[in-house]
Amino acid sequence: MTEDLRPHIPLIRDPHTQSARRRLALAEASARAGFVMSLGRGLSDAVDFARDPDDEFLIALHNRLATARWAAKRASWLGGRLYNRLVGEDPDYVELSGSHIAHVLQLLGRESPASLDPLQLYQVRVDVVEDAIDLLTVSVASEKSDE
Protein backbone atom coordinates (compact mmCIF):
# COMPACT_ATOMS: atom_id res chain seq x y z
CA MET A 1 0.00 0.00 0.00
CA THR A 2 1.09 3.58 -0.53
CA GLU A 3 -0.15 5.08 2.73
CA ASP A 4 3.39 5.76 3.97
CA LEU A 5 4.08 7.93 0.93
CA ARG A 6 1.33 10.41 1.83
CA PRO A 7 1.29 10.81 5.61
CA HIS A 8 0.12 14.44 5.40
CA ILE A 9 -3.04 13.56 3.48
CA PRO A 10 -5.72 11.74 5.51
CA LEU A 11 -6.98 8.40 4.19
CA ILE A 12 -10.65 9.38 4.48
CA ARG A 13 -12.08 12.89 4.65
CA ASP A 14 -15.36 13.80 6.29
CA PRO A 15 -17.92 15.15 3.80
CA HIS A 16 -19.00 17.98 6.09
CA THR A 17 -16.22 20.29 4.97
CA GLN A 18 -16.93 23.71 3.50
CA SER A 19 -16.28 22.61 -0.09
CA ALA A 20 -18.51 19.56 0.33
CA ARG A 21 -21.33 21.73 1.68
CA ARG A 22 -20.89 24.08 -1.28
CA ARG A 23 -20.99 21.16 -3.71
CA LEU A 24 -24.09 19.73 -2.02
CA ALA A 25 -25.85 23.11 -2.26
CA LEU A 26 -24.94 23.30 -5.96
CA ALA A 27 -26.23 19.76 -6.55
CA GLU A 28 -29.48 20.50 -4.73
CA ALA A 29 -30.01 23.67 -6.74
CA SER A 30 -29.44 21.85 -10.02
CA ALA A 31 -31.72 19.00 -8.91
CA ARG A 32 -34.54 21.48 -8.36
CA ALA A 33 -34.10 22.67 -11.96
CA GLY A 34 -36.09 19.80 -13.40
CA PHE A 35 -37.72 16.46 -12.78
CA VAL A 36 -35.34 14.53 -15.05
CA MET A 37 -32.29 15.89 -13.25
CA SER A 38 -33.72 15.04 -9.83
CA LEU A 39 -34.67 11.56 -11.05
CA GLY A 40 -31.13 11.05 -12.33
CA ARG A 41 -29.70 12.23 -9.00
CA GLY A 42 -31.93 9.76 -7.17
CA LEU A 43 -30.70 6.90 -9.35
CA SER A 44 -27.12 8.02 -8.81
CA ASP A 45 -27.66 8.01 -5.04
CA ALA A 46 -29.14 4.50 -5.21
CA VAL A 47 -26.00 3.27 -7.02
CA ASP A 48 -23.75 5.02 -4.48
CA PHE A 49 -25.17 3.14 -1.51
CA ALA A 50 -25.85 -0.32 -2.97
CA ARG A 51 -23.42 -3.21 -2.45
CA ASP A 52 -22.35 -4.27 -5.93
CA PRO A 53 -20.84 -7.51 -7.21
CA ASP A 54 -17.09 -7.19 -7.74
CA ASP A 55 -17.25 -6.71 -11.52
CA GLU A 56 -19.79 -3.88 -11.23
CA PHE A 57 -17.93 -2.36 -8.29
CA LEU A 58 -14.76 -2.37 -10.38
CA ILE A 59 -16.52 -0.36 -13.10
CA ALA A 60 -17.86 2.11 -10.51
CA LEU A 61 -14.38 2.59 -9.03
CA HIS A 62 -12.90 3.14 -12.51
CA ASN A 63 -15.53 5.81 -13.20
CA ARG A 64 -14.87 7.60 -9.91
CA LEU A 65 -11.12 7.41 -10.47
CA ALA A 66 -11.57 8.88 -13.96
CA THR A 67 -13.37 11.84 -12.40
CA ALA A 68 -10.41 12.46 -10.09
CA ARG A 69 -7.99 12.18 -13.01
CA TRP A 70 -10.00 14.73 -15.01
CA ALA A 71 -9.88 17.01 -11.97
CA ALA A 72 -6.09 16.56 -11.90
CA LYS A 73 -5.82 17.53 -15.57
CA ARG A 74 -8.03 20.57 -15.03
CA ALA A 75 -5.94 21.60 -12.01
CA SER A 76 -3.03 22.45 -14.29
CA TRP A 77 -4.60 25.79 -15.24
CA LEU A 78 -6.42 28.51 -13.30
CA GLY A 79 -9.84 28.02 -14.90
CA GLY A 80 -9.70 24.29 -14.20
CA ARG A 81 -8.78 24.84 -10.56
CA LEU A 82 -11.69 27.25 -10.24
CA TYR A 83 -14.05 24.72 -11.82
CA ASN A 84 -12.79 21.96 -9.49
CA ARG A 85 -13.36 24.21 -6.51
CA LEU A 86 -16.89 25.14 -7.59
CA VAL A 87 -18.03 21.55 -8.14
CA GLY A 88 -16.03 20.14 -5.23
CA GLU A 89 -13.82 17.77 -7.20
CA ASP A 90 -10.38 17.05 -5.81
CA PRO A 91 -7.56 15.40 -7.78
CA ASP A 92 -6.31 13.69 -4.60
CA TYR A 93 -9.64 12.19 -3.47
CA VAL A 94 -12.50 10.06 -4.81
CA GLU A 95 -15.98 10.46 -3.38
CA LEU A 96 -17.57 7.19 -2.25
CA SER A 97 -20.30 6.18 0.14
CA GLY A 98 -19.39 4.74 3.51
CA SER A 99 -20.50 1.27 2.38
CA HIS A 100 -18.24 1.44 -0.68
CA ILE A 101 -15.32 2.68 1.42
CA ALA A 102 -15.86 -0.22 3.81
CA HIS A 103 -15.78 -2.57 0.80
CA VAL A 104 -12.55 -0.96 -0.46
CA LEU A 105 -10.90 -1.22 2.96
CA GLN A 106 -12.04 -4.84 3.30
CA LEU A 107 -10.41 -5.64 -0.06
CA LEU A 108 -7.18 -4.07 1.15
CA GLY A 109 -7.30 -5.97 4.45
CA ARG A 110 -7.80 -2.86 6.55
CA GLU A 111 -10.14 -2.05 9.39
CA SER A 112 -13.08 0.20 8.65
CA PRO A 113 -13.36 3.18 11.03
CA ALA A 114 -16.16 2.75 13.57
CA SER A 115 -17.49 6.23 12.77
CA LEU A 116 -17.97 5.37 9.07
CA ASP A 117 -21.67 5.76 8.22
CA PRO A 118 -22.64 3.50 5.29
CA LEU A 119 -25.25 6.01 4.07
CA GLN A 120 -22.93 9.03 4.15
CA LEU A 121 -20.62 10.23 1.38
CA TYR A 122 -16.91 10.49 2.18
CA GLN A 123 -13.76 11.13 0.22
CA VAL A 124 -11.02 8.51 0.07
CA ARG A 125 -7.52 9.00 -1.32
CA VAL A 126 -6.91 8.19 -4.98
CA ASP A 127 -3.99 5.84 -4.24
CA VAL A 128 -6.21 3.69 -2.00
CA VAL A 129 -8.80 3.38 -4.77
CA GLU A 130 -6.05 2.50 -7.26
CA ASP A 131 -4.85 -0.30 -4.95
CA ALA A 132 -8.42 -1.61 -4.65
CA ILE A 133 -8.84 -1.51 -8.44
CA ASP A 134 -5.65 -3.54 -8.88
CA LEU A 135 -6.89 -6.20 -6.45
CA LEU A 136 -10.38 -6.26 -7.94
CA THR A 137 -9.02 -6.57 -11.47
CA VAL A 138 -7.09 -9.70 -10.50
CA SER A 139 -10.09 -11.08 -8.59
CA VAL A 140 -12.57 -10.48 -11.43
CA ALA A 141 -10.14 -11.88 -14.02
CA SER A 142 -9.73 -15.07 -12.00
CA GLU A 143 -13.51 -15.39 -11.58
CA LYS A 144 -14.01 -14.99 -15.34
CA SER A 145 -11.37 -17.61 -16.11
CA ASP A 146 -13.03 -20.07 -13.71
CA GLU A 147 -16.33 -19.83 -15.58
Beta strands, then each sheet from edge to edge (+ up, - down):
strand 1: 12-13
strand 2: 93-97
strand 3: 121-125
sheet 1: 1+ 3- 2+
end
